[in-house]
Amino acid sequence: MGRQMKQLMVLGMILALVGMAACSSKRKPLVPLALAEADARPPAMALTEQGTHAYQAKQFDEAKKYFEQAVIAAPESGQAHYNYALALIALGDAEVAQRHFLDAANLAPGDQIIWDSPALAPYGDPETRKRTKDRPYGTERPTFGNMPRQK
């Protein structure tokens, strides 16, 4: 009986470990994006490259400075705004980062990397939030079909 109990416990622990490993999904690390050549000039691209190196070296203050300069050099680049927002998030400035994530999404409407980014997900679609807030909630109970409600 003792041997069977040990075997069951070992089997249970193995199943628990396998289950935890299968259920845990590691998020992909957020990485800065290269600027689209159509949106940026060489100085902005060079600043982005320097910022990317600093970001990957976890030198987020330096990365922020380079990415901010890239946004100034290429204000219409969604990728530049996205990179700047990544550095801001790494530094804990979520409020300013939100504005730049949304700018990135608006400036690069077809960029799936930006739109599917887990960094942008917490902010959602501001238009959806506005519509749901404007929707009034009724105080009457719903009825079934078109029949008038019995009082």
ABEGO torsion letter per residue (X at the ends): XAAAAAAAAAAAAAAAAAAAAAABBBBBBBBBBBBBAAABBAAAAAAAAAAAAAAAAGBAAAAAAAAAAAAAABAABAAAAAAAAAAAAAAGBAAAAAAAAAAAAAABAABAAAAABAAAAAAEBAAAAAAAAABBBBABBBBBEABBBBX
